[in-house]
């Protein structure tokens, strides 16, 4: 699939499929009771992209909103925490950090069948291809600098100062994540992969010391951002489902994985001539992050293995939902085929980090 085809498939909205329809009367009543200055009636469409939490575009009068709900069907424990997305965005918004304004959270599953929240629709550019083919070298560098700086600003935001000191346990992030995603993976397991079993045994025994603590996004990448329409700056960071308190270096290393992932029309940059493109190297990216945060960044091979392991656990959950028929986008099936390659890549980084 070419990048043009990929973007065509993933960007924009479609009519809500029958399987994803919501009770519009109940939803309208909730909007009238909870969303400031709401002026009905409303119309719904569904965003093409995403395969975790179904996401809808809500239009009413001159206003446009985004609704994020939990998936249909049986959910794994602690997965699809839309209430956590709402909490962290509501706390970050007043600080000036680029997130959409939140309008309300509904925890009453009787309204549309699950928890959901509503936020503003941020207009701007949604970019998918890490090589940024439509931009000049200077523009590419500005965009990457904006991504690095935005992540650094998140990691240096004091959780306690914005009411997020109870948003998670600040220490032992990697150990807790390994335990969580091992459990989630096993609950969704559809076949035995020997390399995954090796990682499950090795990672908990080799966790690096955590040198700092802060708010971590958990899935910080190019296509989880909206960029300003006219300026090369981040207008909004989206998809906070995996956010918590934890190790900023683990979060940063997930972003830097893009420099190692193959250039396939998505965020990966591996094999590209970055100097010619104007994109900062992984080393330049790390230096800029360190200068802005003051955090020491060690060799990242262990963290790369950890992040790919975590991502494999997430994709395994999607694969199980594809099998069960509850995945929320057509793209989910293709994503589900990535589990084994992700595990093998994680295993390779683990060997570089000292795994026997």
ABEGO torsion letter per residue (X at the ends): XBAAAAAAAABEBBBBBAAABBBAAAAAAAAAAABBGBBOBBBBBBBABEABBBBBBBBBEABBBBBBBBBBEBBBBGBGBAAAAAAAAAAAAAAGBBBBBBAEBBABAAAAGBBBBBBBBBBEBBBABAAGAABBAAAAAAAAAAAAAAAAAAAABBAAAAGAAAAEBABGAAAAAAAAAAAAAAAABABBBAAAAAAAAAAAAABBBBABBBBBAGABBAAABBBBAABBBBABBBGAAABBBEBAAAAAAAAAAAAABBBAGBABABGBBAAAAGBBBAAAAAAAAAAAAGBBBBBAAAAAAAAAAAAAAAAAAAAAAAAAGABABAAAAAAAAAAAAAAAAAAAAAAAAGBX
